Amino acid sequence: MATKPGLKAVDLFDAIERGEVKAVWIMATNPVVSLPQSQKIKRALKRCKLVIVSDICADSDIAQYADILLPAAGWGEKQGMVTNSERMMSRQRAFLPMRGESRPDWWAISKVGQALCRLMDVPDGFGYHSEYEIFKEHVELSGINKHSPQLFDLSQLSTMTESDYQQWQPIQWPLGGERPFANGVFATPSGRANLIVPESIELETPRGHQEFILNTGRDRDQWHTMTRTGYVPSLTQKEVEPTLYLNPISIERAELKTEQLAELTLPGYSGNVVARIKADEGLSMHSVYLSMHWAGEFGAGSGVNQVTKSVVDPISGQPAFKSTLVRVAPFSIGSYMVALGEGGDKLRDLADFARCK
């Protein structure tokens, strides 16, 4: 059992770049796009001696850095217990067969764990044969909270059989049915909620008409870094290209124009992002918004996390994706195009030919 916390995501890739971590196994995420200072993440992965990636796409952004690429089972091909934000535990059941040599993540972890146990001559703690066995161990382990203020205790399910698991119906925790904190008492020593504001983080203030606080987020029709939705033409109709949104008055003051290309830079850092400007009256005068989706395979040089700082909350490790001070200025280019659909490769060849001319 782990006796102390491991490295959080941003700290982990800092350690990889320093050479302190020599092997990393990446599952179900795309850190070269989704983490701040994405150029640094790419440098770290190039330096890492062993990069293992479990993915369902052989050509995803992160798969390109893999020394070992493992075929993972997709969402509809695997099964297990899922807990949502209202604490409802429901059993996801596979509705598609696994293709080729793809396997669930738990299976891959178990096999590697068993091999490491043999190599290190220690007792095998990874002898799982099904997701039921993993969930049963999980509910047994939750019993450590039985006599603590923490409410997550499923230990009364420890006698659950595999048949019970197969017939599982959705249920919320706590298993007594009471809503957590309904009595106004929190699971803290004082019984009160604690709002922690780190003193080490200094928020920068825009100065000048071309400086803004960068806000990033998700587009309504896309998923994460488009790794699952970028191939669906109908989902690109709302936003067909990388787009910078600013208040109309901010556009005018910054001597920009709607529909023109603009360059977004992080003062004091290398790298830039190019996107088309659109007006949004819902934004404040000092804000600029660019979605996180346009990156990697689908956004080329327009990945917003090329210009977000690696500032993180000291407790949770959550990056400050919504408070980076950036500069937005007009961007001049001889030609510009957006390639959509199956003809994208041919259009790129045409662009290369045009640049040679």
C-alpha positions as CSV (number, residue, x, y, z in Angstrom):
1,M,0.0,0.0,0.0
2,A,1.2,3.5,-0.8
3,T,2.3,5.3,2.4
4,K,2.5,8.8,1.0
5,P,1.0,10.8,-2.0
6,G,2.5,10.3,-5.4
7,L,3.3,13.1,-7.9
8,K,0.4,15.1,-9.3
9,A,0.1,15.5,-13.0
10,V,2.1,18.7,-13.6
11,D,4.7,17.7,-11.0
12,L,5.0,14.3,-12.6
13,F,6.0,15.7,-16.0
14,D,8.4,18.2,-14.4
15,A,10.1,15.2,-12.8
16,I,10.1,13.3,-16.1
17,E,11.8,16.3,-17.8
18,R,14.4,16.4,-15.0
19,G,15.1,12.7,-15.6
20,E,13.9,11.7,-12.2
21,V,11.1,9.5,-13.6
22,K,12.2,7.2,-16.3
23,A,9.0,5.3,-17.2
24,V,5.4,6.5,-17.4
25,W,2.1,4.7,-18.4
26,I,-0.6,6.9,-19.8
27,M,-4.2,5.8,-19.9
28,A,-7.3,7.5,-21.2
29,T,-5.9,11.0,-21.4
30,N,-4.0,13.2,-23.8
31,P,-1.5,15.3,-21.7
32,V,0.4,16.7,-24.7
33,V,-2.8,18.7,-25.3
34,S,-4.7,18.9,-22.1
35,L,-1.9,20.0,-19.6
36,P,-0.5,23.5,-19.4
37,Q,2.7,24.4,-21.1
38,S,2.2,21.6,-23.6
39,Q,5.5,22.1,-25.3
40,K,7.2,21.2,-22.0
41,I,5.1,18.0,-21.8
42,K,6.3,17.0,-25.3
43,R,9.9,17.6,-24.3
44,A,9.5,15.5,-21.2
45,L,8.0,12.6,-23.1
46,K,10.8,12.7,-25.7
47,R,13.3,12.5,-22.9
48,C,11.5,9.7,-21.0
49,K,13.2,6.3,-21.4
50,L,9.9,4.4,-21.5
51,V,6.5,5.7,-22.5
52,I,3.6,3.3,-22.4
53,V,0.2,4.4,-23.8
54,S,-3.1,2.6,-23.6
55,D,-5.5,4.0,-26.2
56,I,-8.2,3.1,-28.6
57,C,-6.7,5.2,-31.4
58,A,-3.4,4.2,-32.9
59,D,-2.7,7.7,-34.2
60,S,-3.9,9.9,-31.3
61,D,-1.6,12.8,-30.2
62,I,-0.3,11.0,-27.2
63,A,0.1,7.7,-29.1
64,Q,2.8,9.3,-31.2
65,Y,5.1,9.4,-28.2
66,A,4.6,5.8,-27.2
67,D,7.4,3.3,-27.1
68,I,4.8,0.7,-26.3
69,L,1.2,1.2,-27.5
70,L,-1.4,-1.0,-25.9
71,P,-4.9,-1.5,-27.5
72,A,-7.4,-0.5,-24.9
73,A,-11.1,-1.5,-24.8
74,G,-13.5,1.4,-25.7
75,W,-16.3,2.7,-23.6
76,G,-19.0,0.4,-24.9
77,E,-16.6,-2.6,-24.9
78,K,-15.8,-2.6,-21.2
79,Q,-17.8,-2.9,-18.0
80,G,-17.5,-2.0,-14.3
81,M,-18.8,0.2,-11.6
82,V,-19.3,3.9,-12.3
83,T,-20.0,6.6,-9.7
84,N,-21.4,10.0,-10.8
85,S,-21.4,13.4,-9.2
86,E,-24.6,12.6,-7.1
87,R,-22.8,9.6,-5.6
88,M,-25.0,7.1,-7.6
89,M,-23.2,3.9,-8.2
90,S,-24.3,2.1,-11.4
91,R,-22.8,-0.9,-13.2
92,Q,-21.9,-0.3,-16.7
93,R,-22.4,-3.3,-19.0
94,A,-20.6,-3.8,-22.2
95,F,-22.8,-3.8,-25.3
96,L,-20.1,-4.3,-27.9
97,P,-17.4,-7.1,-28.2
98,M,-13.8,-6.1,-27.8
99,R,-12.1,-5.8,-31.1
100,G,-8.8,-7.4,-32.1
101,E,-6.4,-7.7,-29.1
102,S,-7.9,-4.8,-27.1
103,R,-8.3,-5.4,-23.4
104,P,-9.7,-3.4,-20.4
105,D,-7.3,-1.3,-18.4
106,W,-7.8,-3.3,-15.3
107,W,-6.7,-6.5,-17.1
108,A,-3.5,-4.8,-18.5
109,I,-2.6,-3.4,-15.0
110,S,-3.2,-6.8,-13.4
111,K,-0.9,-8.6,-15.9
112,V,1.9,-6.1,-15.5
113,G,1.5,-6.1,-11.7
114,Q,1.7,-9.9,-11.6
115,A,4.9,-9.8,-13.7
116,L,6.5,-7.2,-11.5
117,C,5.6,-9.2,-8.4
118,R,7.4,-12.2,-9.9
119,L,10.4,-10.1,-10.8
120,M,10.7,-8.6,-7.4
121,D,9.8,-11.9,-5.6
122,V,7.0,-10.4,-3.5
123,P,3.4,-11.7,-2.9
124,D,1.1,-11.3,-5.9
125,G,-1.4,-8.5,-5.1
126,F,-2.8,-8.3,-8.7
127,G,-4.5,-11.7,-9.1
128,Y,-7.8,-10.3,-10.4
129,H,-9.9,-12.3,-12.9
130,S,-12.9,-9.9,-13.2
131,E,-14.0,-6.4,-12.4
132,Y,-16.2,-8.0,-9.7
133,E,-13.2,-9.0,-7.7
134,I,-11.7,-5.5,-7.9
135,F,-15.0,-3.9,-6.8
136,K,-15.3,-6.4,-3.9
137,E,-11.8,-5.4,-2.6
138,H,-12.8,-1.8,-3.0
139,V,-15.9,-2.0,-0.8
140,E,-13.9,-4.0,1.8
141,L,-11.2,-1.4,1.9
142,S,-13.7,1.4,2.3
143,G,-14.4,0.0,5.8
144,I,-11.4,2.1,7.1
145,N,-14.0,4.9,7.2
146,K,-16.4,3.0,9.5
147,H,-15.5,5.0,12.6
148,S,-14.3,8.2,11.0
149,P,-16.1,11.5,9.9
150,Q,-15.7,10.3,6.3
151,L,-19.0,9.0,4.9
152,F,-17.7,6.7,2.2
153,D,-18.1,3.3,3.7
154,L,-19.4,0.4,1.6
155,S,-18.1,-2.3,3.8
156,Q,-21.6,-3.8,4.4
157,L,-21.4,-4.9,0.8
158,S,-18.4,-7.1,1.6
159,T,-20.5,-10.3,1.5
160,M,-21.7,-9.5,-2.0
161,T,-21.5,-12.5,-4.4
162,E,-20.6,-12.3,-8.1
163,S,-24.3,-13.0,-8.8
164,D,-25.2,-10.0,-6.7
165,Y,-22.8,-7.9,-8.6
166,Q,-24.2,-9.1,-12.0
167,Q,-27.7,-8.1,-10.9
168,W,-26.6,-4.8,-9.4
169,Q,-29.2,-2.0,-9.4
170,P,-28.1,1.7,-9.1
171,I,-27.7,2.9,-5.5
172,Q,-26.3,6.0,-3.8
173,W,-23.8,6.2,-1.0
174,P,-24.0,6.7,1.9
175,L,-25.9,3.4,1.9
176,G,-28.2,4.7,4.7
177,G,-29.8,7.0,2.2
178,E,-29.1,10.3,4.0
179,R,-27.7,13.2,2.0
180,P,-24.2,14.0,3.2
181,F,-23.9,17.1,5.4
182,A,-27.7,17.5,5.6
183,N,-27.3,18.2,9.3
184,G,-24.9,21.1,8.5
185,V,-21.8,19.3,9.9
186,F,-18.9,18.7,7.6
187,A,-16.2,16.0,7.8
188,T,-13.6,18.3,9.3
189,P,-12.2,18.6,12.8
190,S,-14.3,21.7,13.4
191,G,-17.4,20.4,11.7
192,R,-17.4,23.4,9.5
193,A,-16.5,23.9,5.8
194,N,-13.0,25.2,5.2
195,L,-12.3,27.6,2.4
196,I,-8.6,27.6,1.7
197,V,-7.1,30.4,-0.4
198,P,-3.4,29.8,-1.2
199,E,-1.2,32.8,-0.5
200,S,1.5,31.8,-2.9
201,I,-0.5,32.4,-6.1
202,E,-0.4,36.0,-7.4
203,L,-3.0,37.0,-10.0
204,E,-1.8,39.3,-12.7
205,T,-3.7,42.3,-13.9
206,P,-4.1,43.2,-17.6
207,R,-2.3,46.5,-18.5
208,G,-2.9,47.9,-22.0
209,H,-5.6,47.3,-24.5
210,Q,-4.0,44.1,-25.9
211,E,-3.6,42.2,-22.6
212,F,-6.3,39.9,-21.3
213,I,-7.0,37.1,-18.8
214,L,-7.2,33.9,-20.8
215,N,-10.2,31.6,-20.0
216,T,-10.3,28.1,-21.5
217,G,-13.1,25.5,-21.4
218,R,-15.1,23.0,-23.4
219,D,-17.2,23.6,-26.5
220,R,-20.8,22.3,-26.3
221,D,-20.3,19.7,-29.1
222,Q,-16.8,18.4,-28.5
223,W,-15.2,15.9,-26.0
224,H,-11.9,16.6,-24.4
225,T,-9.3,17.2,-27.1
226,M,-11.5,15.9,-30.0
227,T,-10.0,12.5,-29.7
228,R,-13.5,11.0,-29.6
229,T,-15.6,13.6,-31.5
230,G,-13.3,15.3,-34.0
231,Y,-14.1,12.8,-36.7
232,V,-17.9,13.6,-36.7
233,P,-18.6,16.4,-39.2
234,S,-21.9,17.4,-37.7
235,L,-20.2,18.2,-34.3
236,T,-18.0,20.9,-35.9
237,Q,-20.8,23.0,-37.2
238,K,-21.1,25.2,-34.1
239,E,-17.4,26.2,-34.3
240,V,-15.6,25.1,-37.5
241,E,-12.1,26.5,-36.6
242,P,-10.1,27.7,-33.7
243,T,-11.8,30.8,-32.4
244,L,-10.9,33.6,-30.0
245,Y,-13.8,35.3,-28.4
246,L,-13.6,38.8,-27.0
247,N,-16.0,41.5,-26.0
248,P,-16.8,43.8,-29.0
249,I,-15.4,46.8,-27.2
250,S,-12.2,45.0,-26.3
251,I,-11.8,44.1,-30.0
252,E,-12.0,47.7,-30.9
253,R,-9.7,49.0,-28.2
254,A,-7.1,46.3,-29.1
255,E,-7.2,47.5,-32.7
256,L,-8.4,44.1,-33.8
257,K,-11.2,43.2,-36.2
258,T,-13.9,40.6,-36.1
259,E,-13.1,37.6,-38.4
260,Q,-9.4,38.5,-38.7
261,L,-6.6,36.1,-37.5
262,A,-5.0,37.0,-34.2
263,E,-1.9,35.8,-32.4
264,L,-2.2,34.9,-28.7
265,T,1.1,34.9,-26.8
266,L,2.2,34.5,-23.2
267,P,4.6,37.3,-22.2
268,G,8.0,36.1,-21.3
269,Y,7.5,32.6,-22.8
270,S,8.0,31.2,-26.3
271,G,5.2,29.8,-28.3
272,N,2.0,31.2,-29.7
273,V,-1.5,30.3,-30.7
274,V,-3.3,31.6,-33.9
275,A,-7.1,31.7,-34.2
276,R,-9.9,33.7,-35.7
277,I,-11.5,36.5,-33.7
278,K,-15.2,36.6,-33.0
279,A,-17.2,38.9,-30.8
280,D,-19.0,37.8,-27.6
281,E,-20.9,40.4,-25.6
282,G,-21.1,38.0,-22.6
283,L,-17.4,38.3,-21.9
284,S,-15.9,40.9,-19.6
285,M,-13.7,43.7,-21.0
286,H,-10.5,42.0,-19.7
287,S,-11.3,38.4,-20.8
288,V,-10.5,36.3,-23.9
289,Y,-11.8,32.8,-24.4
290,L,-10.4,29.9,-26.5
291,S,-11.7,26.3,-26.2
292,M,-9.3,23.6,-25.2
293,H,-10.4,21.3,-28.1
294,W,-8.5,22.8,-31.0
295,A,-5.1,21.2,-30.5
296,G,-3.0,18.3,-31.7
297,E,-4.3,16.5,-34.6
298,F,-7.3,18.8,-35.1
299,G,-5.8,22.2,-34.1
300,A,-2.1,22.0,-35.2
301,G,-0.6,25.2,-33.7
302,S,-3.8,26.4,-32.1
303,G,-3.6,24.4,-28.9
304,V,-4.5,26.9,-26.1
305,N,-2.4,25.1,-23.5
306,Q,0.8,26.1,-25.4
307,V,0.2,29.5,-23.7
308,T,-1.1,28.6,-20.2
309,K,1.2,28.7,-17.2
310,S,2.0,25.7,-15.1
311,V,0.7,27.4,-12.0
312,V,-1.2,24.9,-9.8
313,D,-3.2,24.8,-6.6
314,P,-0.7,23.7,-3.9
315,I,-3.2,21.2,-2.4
316,S,-5.2,19.7,-5.3
317,G,-2.6,20.2,-8.1
318,Q,-5.3,21.7,-10.3
319,P,-3.8,23.9,-13.0
320,A,-4.9,27.6,-13.2
321,F,-6.5,27.2,-16.7
322,K,-8.6,30.3,-16.3
323,S,-6.2,33.0,-15.0
324,T,-3.2,33.3,-17.4
325,L,-2.3,36.8,-18.5
326,V,-1.8,36.8,-22.3
327,R,-1.4,39.3,-25.2
328,V,-3.6,39.3,-28.3
329,A,-2.4,41.0,-31.4
330,P,-3.2,41.0,-35.2
331,F,-1.5,38.1,-37.1
332,S,-0.5,38.4,-40.7
333,I,-0.2,35.5,-43.0
334,G,-0.1,35.0,-46.8
335,S,-2.6,32.2,-46.9
336,Y,-4.9,30.4,-44.5
337,M,-7.3,27.4,-44.8
338,V,-9.3,24.9,-42.8
339,A,-9.2,21.3,-43.9
340,L,-12.4,19.3,-43.1
341,G,-13.3,15.7,-43.8
342,E,-11.4,13.0,-45.6
343,G,-9.7,15.4,-48.0
344,G,-7.6,16.9,-45.3
345,D,-4.4,15.2,-46.3
346,K,-4.7,16.3,-49.9
347,L,-5.3,19.9,-48.8
348,R,-2.1,19.7,-46.6
349,D,-0.2,18.5,-49.6
350,L,-1.6,21.4,-51.7
351,A,-0.6,23.9,-48.9
352,D,3.0,22.5,-48.9
353,F,3.1,22.8,-52.7
354,A,1.9,26.4,-52.5
355,R,4.5,27.3,-49.9
356,C,7.3,25.9,-52.1
357,K,6.1,28.1,-54.9
